Amino acid sequence: MTLHLLRSEGSWADLWSFDLASQGARLLEIGQCRQFLGASAIERSSRFASTTQAQRFLASRAALWLVLAEYGIGYQELDYGPHGKPSLGISMGFNLSRTGDVAVVAVASADVGVDIEQRRSVDLTEPIVAEVGSTLRRIGWPPRLGHDRLQAWTVMEAWTKYHGLSLHRLLDEREVASRMIDELESRTVQLISLAPSAYICGTMCTGSGAAVGYESGSRLL
């Protein structure tokens, strides 16, 4: 992924990427030193089956706060919406996604959602997945990557996170699914295809017309 940073006075969205395999230990060190790892994050980490996964989770949370500090946002306990979307009661939007050894943090002038997934064989048989894939082909997105069900799934995840909705509502409620299809077809939302590594695909969803920039988390370490 080409790394550059573009900012505008209008709407914008920045994506930061972290390699947890090589940067995880340093992120944990920073998280502990700067007290980025609150009681709720530590409690959630205890639910993971392995120490490695718990450490990856905590490292990604430290990455989130390290990025937010770049925008003048100090550490505080997160609030969560009715469907689990974290918030801080500020006008800027932010979102975190992690898969394997990679974490990405999206920060935007308004709402934003991001999802990354390891490329793998998956059995995604829900009708909405095929419908989203068909819609993406029809609108020609993404322009240079193949269309598969996993990529469509990341669009669904990113879109629901953008709107602060649960994925279950998209899967179970036709009204929500129709709203998503309408927004994709009308380009009401902007989709950015992500490929932070050869084995990962993803999507960032933000407001239409936002200037999008990319940055490596290594700059903060």
C-alpha positions as CSV (number, residue, x, y, z in Angstrom):
1,M,0.0,0.0,0.0
2,T,1.5,3.3,-1.0
3,L,2.0,5.5,2.1
4,H,1.2,9.2,1.8
5,L,-0.8,11.6,3.9
6,L,-3.3,14.0,2.3
7,R,-5.3,16.4,4.4
8,S,-7.9,19.0,3.5
9,E,-9.8,21.7,5.3
10,G,-13.0,19.9,4.3
11,S,-13.8,16.3,4.8
12,W,-10.9,13.9,5.2
13,A,-10.1,10.4,6.3
14,D,-6.7,9.0,7.3
15,L,-5.7,5.3,7.6
16,W,-2.8,4.2,9.7
17,S,-1.4,0.7,9.5
18,F,0.6,-1.3,12.0
19,D,2.5,-4.6,11.8
20,L,1.9,-6.2,15.1
21,A,4.4,-9.0,14.6
22,S,7.3,-6.5,14.4
23,Q,5.8,-3.5,16.3
24,G,3.6,-5.2,18.9
25,A,6.2,-5.3,21.7
26,R,7.0,-1.6,21.2
27,L,3.3,-0.8,21.2
28,L,2.7,-2.7,24.4
29,E,5.6,-0.8,26.0
30,I,4.2,2.6,24.9
31,G,0.7,1.6,26.0
32,Q,1.9,0.7,29.5
33,C,4.2,3.8,29.7
34,R,1.6,6.2,28.6
35,Q,-1.3,4.4,30.4
36,F,-3.2,3.7,27.2
37,L,-4.4,0.3,28.4
38,G,-7.3,0.8,30.8
39,A,-9.1,-1.7,32.9
40,S,-11.7,-2.5,30.3
41,A,-9.1,-3.3,27.7
42,I,-7.1,-5.5,30.1
43,E,-10.3,-7.3,31.1
44,R,-11.2,-7.9,27.5
45,S,-7.7,-9.3,26.8
46,S,-8.2,-11.9,29.5
47,R,-11.0,-13.5,27.4
48,F,-8.6,-14.5,24.6
49,A,-7.6,-18.2,24.5
50,S,-3.9,-17.5,23.9
51,T,-1.4,-15.0,25.3
52,T,-0.4,-14.1,21.8
53,Q,-3.9,-13.1,20.8
54,A,-4.3,-11.1,24.1
55,Q,-1.1,-9.3,23.4
56,R,-2.1,-8.5,19.8
57,F,-5.4,-7.1,21.1
58,L,-3.7,-4.9,23.7
59,A,-1.1,-3.8,21.1
60,S,-3.9,-2.8,18.7
61,R,-5.6,-0.8,21.4
62,A,-2.3,1.0,22.2
63,A,-2.0,1.7,18.5
64,L,-5.5,3.3,18.5
65,W,-4.6,5.7,21.3
66,L,-1.2,6.5,19.8
67,V,-2.9,7.5,16.6
68,L,-5.6,9.5,18.3
69,A,-2.9,11.4,20.3
70,E,-1.7,12.7,16.9
71,Y,-5.0,14.5,16.6
72,G,-4.9,16.0,20.0
73,I,-7.1,13.4,21.7
74,G,-6.0,12.2,25.1
75,Y,-6.7,8.8,26.6
76,Q,-10.1,8.2,28.2
77,E,-12.4,5.2,28.6
78,L,-14.4,4.6,25.5
79,D,-18.2,4.9,25.4
80,Y,-20.0,2.3,23.3
81,G,-23.2,2.8,21.2
82,P,-26.2,0.4,21.3
83,H,-24.5,-1.8,18.7
84,G,-21.0,-1.7,20.1
85,K,-19.4,1.2,18.1
86,P,-16.9,3.0,20.3
87,S,-17.2,6.8,20.6
88,L,-15.6,9.7,22.5
89,G,-18.3,12.3,22.1
90,I,-16.3,14.3,19.6
91,S,-17.0,15.4,16.1
92,M,-14.1,13.3,14.6
93,G,-14.8,9.6,13.8
94,F,-12.4,6.8,14.4
95,N,-12.4,3.0,14.0
96,L,-10.0,0.1,14.5
97,S,-9.8,-3.3,12.8
98,R,-7.3,-6.1,13.4
99,T,-6.7,-9.4,11.7
100,G,-3.7,-11.7,12.3
101,D,-0.6,-9.5,12.7
102,V,-2.0,-6.4,11.1
103,A,-4.0,-3.6,12.7
104,V,-5.4,-0.5,11.0
105,V,-6.8,2.7,12.6
106,A,-9.0,5.0,10.6
107,V,-9.6,8.6,11.7
108,A,-11.9,11.0,9.9
109,S,-13.5,14.4,10.0
110,A,-16.8,12.6,10.4
111,D,-18.0,9.0,10.7
112,V,-15.8,6.2,9.4
113,G,-15.8,2.4,9.5
114,V,-13.0,0.0,8.6
115,D,-12.6,-3.8,8.3
116,I,-9.7,-6.0,7.3
117,E,-9.7,-9.8,6.9
118,Q,-7.1,-12.4,6.2
119,R,-7.6,-13.9,2.8
120,R,-8.9,-17.4,3.3
121,S,-11.5,-19.9,2.2
122,V,-14.8,-18.9,3.7
123,D,-18.3,-20.2,3.5
124,L,-20.3,-16.9,3.2
125,T,-23.7,-18.1,1.9
126,E,-25.9,-15.3,3.2
127,P,-27.9,-13.8,0.2
128,I,-26.9,-10.3,1.1
129,V,-23.2,-11.2,0.5
130,A,-23.9,-12.2,-3.1
131,E,-26.1,-9.1,-3.5
132,V,-23.4,-6.8,-2.3
133,G,-20.8,-8.5,-4.6
134,S,-23.1,-8.1,-7.5
135,T,-23.6,-4.4,-6.7
136,L,-19.9,-3.9,-6.4
137,R,-19.4,-5.4,-9.9
138,R,-22.1,-3.2,-11.3
139,I,-20.6,0.0,-9.9
140,G,-17.1,-1.1,-10.9
141,W,-15.6,-1.2,-7.4
142,P,-12.8,-1.8,-6.6
143,P,-11.4,-0.9,-10.0
144,R,-8.3,-3.1,-10.0
145,L,-9.0,-5.9,-7.6
146,G,-11.0,-9.1,-8.0
147,H,-14.4,-9.3,-6.6
148,D,-14.9,-12.1,-4.1
149,R,-17.2,-12.8,-1.2
150,L,-14.6,-12.0,1.4
151,Q,-14.1,-8.5,-0.1
152,A,-17.8,-8.0,-0.1
153,W,-17.9,-9.0,3.5
154,T,-15.4,-6.3,4.4
155,V,-17.6,-3.8,2.7
156,M,-20.6,-4.9,4.8
157,E,-18.5,-4.8,8.0
158,A,-17.1,-1.3,7.2
159,W,-20.5,0.0,6.2
160,T,-22.2,-1.1,9.4
161,K,-19.4,0.2,11.5
162,Y,-19.6,3.6,9.6
163,H,-23.3,3.8,10.6
164,G,-22.9,2.4,14.1
165,L,-25.1,-0.6,13.2
166,S,-24.7,-4.2,14.1
167,L,-23.9,-6.7,11.3
168,H,-26.8,-8.8,12.5
169,R,-29.2,-6.1,11.5
170,L,-27.8,-6.0,8.0
171,L,-28.1,-9.7,7.7
172,D,-31.6,-10.0,9.3
173,E,-33.4,-6.8,8.3
174,R,-34.2,-6.2,4.6
175,E,-34.7,-2.5,5.2
176,V,-31.2,-2.1,6.4
177,A,-29.8,-4.2,3.5
178,S,-31.8,-2.1,1.0
179,R,-30.4,1.1,2.5
180,M,-26.9,-0.2,2.1
181,I,-27.4,-1.2,-1.6
182,D,-28.9,2.2,-2.3
183,E,-26.0,4.0,-0.7
184,L,-23.4,1.9,-2.6
185,E,-25.2,2.5,-5.9
186,S,-25.7,6.2,-5.4
187,R,-22.1,6.7,-4.1
188,T,-23.6,8.3,-0.9
189,V,-20.7,6.7,0.9
190,Q,-17.1,6.4,-0.3
191,L,-15.5,2.9,-0.3
192,I,-11.7,2.6,-0.2
193,S,-10.2,-0.8,-1.0
194,L,-7.4,-1.8,1.4
195,A,-4.5,-4.3,0.9
196,P,-2.1,-3.7,3.7
197,S,-0.4,-7.0,2.8
198,A,-0.7,-9.7,0.1
199,Y,-2.7,-11.9,2.4
200,I,-5.2,-9.3,3.7
201,C,-8.1,-7.5,2.1
202,G,-10.2,-4.8,3.5
203,T,-12.5,-1.8,3.1
204,M,-12.7,1.7,4.6
205,C,-16.1,3.4,4.4
206,T,-16.4,7.1,4.9
207,G,-18.3,10.1,3.6
208,S,-18.5,10.8,-0.1
209,G,-15.8,13.1,-1.3
210,A,-13.5,12.8,1.7
211,A,-9.8,13.3,0.9
212,V,-8.1,10.0,1.9
213,G,-4.6,9.7,3.2
214,Y,-2.4,6.8,4.3
215,E,0.3,6.6,6.9
216,S,2.5,3.9,8.4
217,G,2.3,3.5,12.2
218,S,6.0,3.1,12.3
219,R,6.3,6.9,12.2
220,L,4.9,7.0,15.7
221,L,7.2,4.4,17.2
